[in-house]
Amino acid sequence: MSSKGRVKILKILSEIGELNISEIARRAGLNYATTNRHLGVLEEHGLVRHKRFGRIRIFRFNEENRRAELVRRLMELWEQTDTSR
């Protein structure tokens, strides 16, 4: 969570579900290489997962990981607190 880019990616995947790297990069306002690097870190920590369809990788928020679910709840609480101001 030491990067705004990673937070953006997690938020996108938690809200939308599954996306390929190019679409994640577009929505997050990041380039492909940076997005790919962030996804690698997030996957190492178990927060996201991917499945492969030929050369295409589809990433999704890892709802089976307890830490990932806690991160999702934290983001939801943060949104609620931010909008209540």
C-alpha positions in Angstrom: 0.0 0.0 0.0 3.0 2.2 -0.3 1.9 3.5 -3.7 -1.0 5.5 -4.9 -0.9 3.5 -8.1 -1.5 0.2 -6.2 -4.3 1.7 -4.2 -6.0 2.9 -7.5 -5.6 -0.6 -9.0 -7.0 -2.3 -5.9 -10.0 0.1 -5.9 -10.7 -0.5 -9.5 -10.5 -4.3 -9.2 -12.6 -4.3 -6.0 -15.3 -2.3 -7.7 -15.3 -3.7 -11.2 -14.2 -7.3 -10.9 -12.0 -8.6 -13.6 -9.9 -6.6 -16.1 -6.9 -7.0 -18.3 -3.8 -5.0 -17.7 -4.5 -2.5 -20.5 -7.9 -1.6 -19.1 -6.6 -1.4 -15.6 -3.8 1.0 -16.8 -6.3 3.1 -18.7 -8.7 3.4 -15.7 -5.9 4.1 -13.2 -4.2 6.6 -15.5 -0.9 4.6 -15.5 1.2 3.2 -18.3 1.3 -0.5 -19.0 4.7 -1.2 -17.5 4.0 0.6 -14.3 0.6 -1.2 -14.0 2.2 -4.5 -14.7 4.8 -3.9 -12.0 2.2 -2.9 -9.4 0.1 -5.9 -10.3 3.1 -8.1 -9.7 3.6 -6.7 -6.2 -0.1 -7.0 -5.4 -0.1 -10.6 -6.6 3.0 -11.4 -4.5 1.1 -10.2 -1.5 -2.0 -12.2 -2.4 -4.3 -9.2 -2.9 -4.9 -9.9 -6.6 -5.0 -13.0 -8.8 -4.8 -13.6 -12.5 -5.9 -16.2 -15.0 -4.5 -16.6 -18.4 -6.3 -16.9 -21.7 -3.5 -17.4 -24.2 -1.4 -14.3 -24.1 -4.0 -12.3 -22.2 -3.9 -12.1 -18.4 -7.1 -11.2 -16.6 -6.7 -9.8 -13.1 -9.2 -9.8 -10.3 -9.3 -8.8 -6.6 -8.5 -11.9 -4.5 -11.6 -12.2 -2.3 -10.4 -15.5 -0.9 -7.5 -13.8 0.9 -8.3 -12.4 4.3 -5.9 -9.5 4.0 -7.4 -8.6 0.6 -10.9 -8.6 2.2 -9.6 -6.4 5.1 -8.1 -4.0 2.5 -11.5 -3.8 0.7 -13.3 -3.0 3.9 -10.7 -0.3 4.8 -11.2 1.3 1.3 -15.0 1.2 1.8 -14.7 2.8 5.2 -12.3 5.4 3.9 -14.8 6.3 1.1 -17.7 6.6 3.6 -15.7 8.8 5.9 -14.5 11.0 3.0 -18.0 11.5 1.6 -19.5 12.3 5.0 -17.4 15.5 5.3 
